[in-house]
Amino acid sequence: MVVMSKHKIYRVTGSMRKVLEWERFTKYVYAVDESVAKQHTFSLLGSKHRLRRFEIRIEEVRPVTDPKEVDDPVLRAYIEKGS
């Protein structure tokens, strides 16, 4: 028997190191729980901006309930569909 877990859209906010200063970011990720959302954010930012984990500070991870908050149409569809 396979147990399907319920994924959610999470809003991850924090800051990342850019040359001599820290730049704020907000990412929306589709994950099983908050810890997976954090790991996915580390992976996305590290890959896109060539940052290491110590150069990324995650300040808040929270589930998203309002579809208007999300810019990505694919993620917004997941919220509206109720997944």
C-alpha positions as CSV (number, residue, x, y, z in Angstrom):
1,M,0.0,0.0,0.0
2,V,1.4,3.4,-1.0
3,V,0.6,6.3,1.2
4,M,0.4,9.6,-0.7
5,S,1.5,12.6,1.2
6,K,-0.2,16.0,0.8
7,H,2.0,18.7,-0.7
8,K,1.6,22.4,0.0
9,I,2.9,25.6,-1.4
10,Y,5.3,27.3,1.1
11,R,6.4,30.9,1.1
12,V,10.1,31.1,2.1
13,T,11.6,34.5,2.9
14,G,15.1,35.4,3.9
15,S,18.3,37.0,2.6
16,M,21.2,35.9,0.4
17,R,24.7,37.2,0.2
18,K,25.5,39.3,-2.9
19,V,29.1,40.5,-3.1
20,L,29.3,42.9,-0.2
21,E,25.7,43.1,1.0
22,W,22.7,40.9,1.8
23,E,19.7,40.9,-0.6
24,R,16.2,39.9,0.6
25,F,14.3,37.2,-1.3
26,T,10.9,35.5,-1.4
27,K,10.4,32.1,-3.0
28,Y,7.3,30.0,-3.4
29,V,8.0,26.2,-3.4
30,Y,5.9,23.1,-3.6
31,A,6.9,20.7,-0.8
32,V,5.7,18.1,1.6
33,D,6.6,20.0,4.8
34,E,8.6,23.1,5.9
35,S,12.0,21.3,6.2
36,V,11.7,20.1,2.6
37,A,10.7,23.6,1.5
38,K,13.9,24.9,3.1
39,Q,16.1,22.3,1.5
40,H,14.5,23.0,-1.9
41,T,15.1,26.8,-1.5
42,F,18.8,26.2,-0.6
43,S,19.0,24.1,-3.8
44,L,17.3,26.6,-6.0
45,L,19.3,29.6,-4.8
46,G,22.6,27.7,-4.8
47,S,22.1,26.5,-8.3
48,K,20.8,29.8,-9.8
49,H,23.2,32.2,-7.9
50,R,26.1,29.9,-7.2
51,L,25.7,30.4,-3.4
52,R,26.6,28.0,-0.6
53,R,24.3,27.3,2.2
54,F,26.1,29.6,4.7
55,E,25.5,32.4,2.2
56,I,21.7,31.9,2.5
57,R,19.7,32.9,5.6
58,I,16.1,31.6,5.7
59,E,14.0,33.7,8.1
60,E,10.5,32.3,7.7
61,V,8.7,29.4,6.1
62,R,4.9,29.4,6.1
63,P,2.2,27.7,4.1
64,V,0.3,29.8,1.5
65,T,-3.5,29.8,1.6
66,D,-4.3,32.8,-0.6
67,P,-3.8,32.1,-4.4
68,K,-3.5,35.8,-5.1
69,E,-0.2,35.9,-3.1
70,V,1.6,33.6,-5.6
71,D,2.9,35.0,-8.9
72,D,3.6,31.6,-10.6
73,P,0.5,30.4,-12.5
74,V,1.4,26.7,-12.1
75,L,1.7,27.0,-8.3
76,R,-1.4,29.2,-8.1
77,A,-3.4,26.4,-9.9
78,Y,-2.3,23.9,-7.3
79,I,-3.7,26.2,-4.5
80,E,-7.0,26.8,-6.4
81,K,-7.4,23.2,-7.2
82,G,-7.0,22.3,-3.5
83,S,-4.0,20.0,-3.8
